[in-house]
């Protein structure tokens, strides 16, 4: 991934953003590569994962599927998007104490607060959004599912890497609407290679 980013932006003039899901091994790998290649990269925790923890904490205070739970999550999610994760963390712990939650319910709240505290440096969503960065991987995961899984993950299918890469390149051209333009270019290049190798040939004109 870093090699591809460097190929596209070798002089590092464009801002780089990396979306992660909070996996510790993944983050350790990223931190090493960031230090090596691009210390000023924006590392972003997928906001959907944050919401999952908020929902689990919400059910410690409100009934599952209730409007109150929805409002509770919406209020805290908005604060986190505004860059107020520290306020949410403090509020979670205070609310758990005030409501004297049982140990089981308190566990979900503490887990959410600990998660937000641990990843607070990469929860600066107000900054990410102001810079136009994505804060969730849904679009990427959907594209991967459409481009790769729907075509390649079929019963009995076995794909050597080189052939799989060729199929995916054609599929990506078709999905992006560039297949016709590419095919015209491909035919032109084939014609040049096979029929216009002689010196001074003008047939391409």
Buried (B, 14 or more C-beta within 10 A) or exposed (E): EBEEBBEEEEEEEEEBBBBBEBEEEEBEEBEEBBEEBBEEBBBBBBBEBBBEBBBBBBBBBBEEEEEEBEEBBEEBBEBBBEBBBBEBBEBBBEBBEEEEBEEEBBBBBBBBBBBBBEBBEBBBBEEBBEEEBBBBBEEEEEEEEEBBEEBEEEEEEEBEEEEBEEEBEEBBBEEEEEBEEBEEEEEEEEEEEEEEEEEEEEEEE
